[in-house]
Amino acid sequence: MIEVRARILKSAYPGDTLFPLLVITDLKPQRTTGVVTMAATVTNQKGETVLEGEHVYLLRL
């Protein structure tokens, strides 16, 4: 993992059901590796967004 950014928008409590969603937003192939960027969103059982952010991974091809 190269980088993680996240913003907590609402509190989550015991008993809440959380639904994570990762969407690939960018792919950068290199010679023997690649960089994948993903948008991350977590919503609760009410459909409220509790977290949003971005993950960046370095992968070996």
Residue pairs with C-beta under 8 A, 6 or more apart in sequence:
1 55
1 56
1 57
1 58
2 35
2 56
2 57
2 58
3 54
3 55
3 56
4 53
4 54
4 55
4 56
5 53
5 54
6 40
6 51
6 52
6 53
6 54
7 51
7 52
7 53
8 50
8 51
9 49
9 50
9 51
9 52
10 44
10 48
10 49
10 50
11 50
12 18
12 42
12 44
12 50
16 44
16 45
17 44
17 45
18 42
18 43
18 44
18 50
19 42
19 43
19 44
20 40
20 41
20 42
21 40
21 41
21 42
21 43
22 38
22 39
22 40
22 55
23 38
23 39
23 41
24 36
24 37
24 38
25 37
25 38
25 39
25 54
26 35
26 36
26 37
27 34
27 35
27 36
27 37
28 34
28 35
28 36
28 37
29 61
32 60
32 61
33 58
33 59
33 60
33 61
34 58
34 59
34 61
35 56
35 57
35 58
35 59
36 56
36 57
36 59
37 54
37 55
37 56
38 54
38 55
38 56
38 57
39 52
39 53
39 54
40 51
40 52
40 53
40 54
40 55
41 49
41 51
41 52
42 49
42 50
42 51
42 52
43 49
43 50
44 50
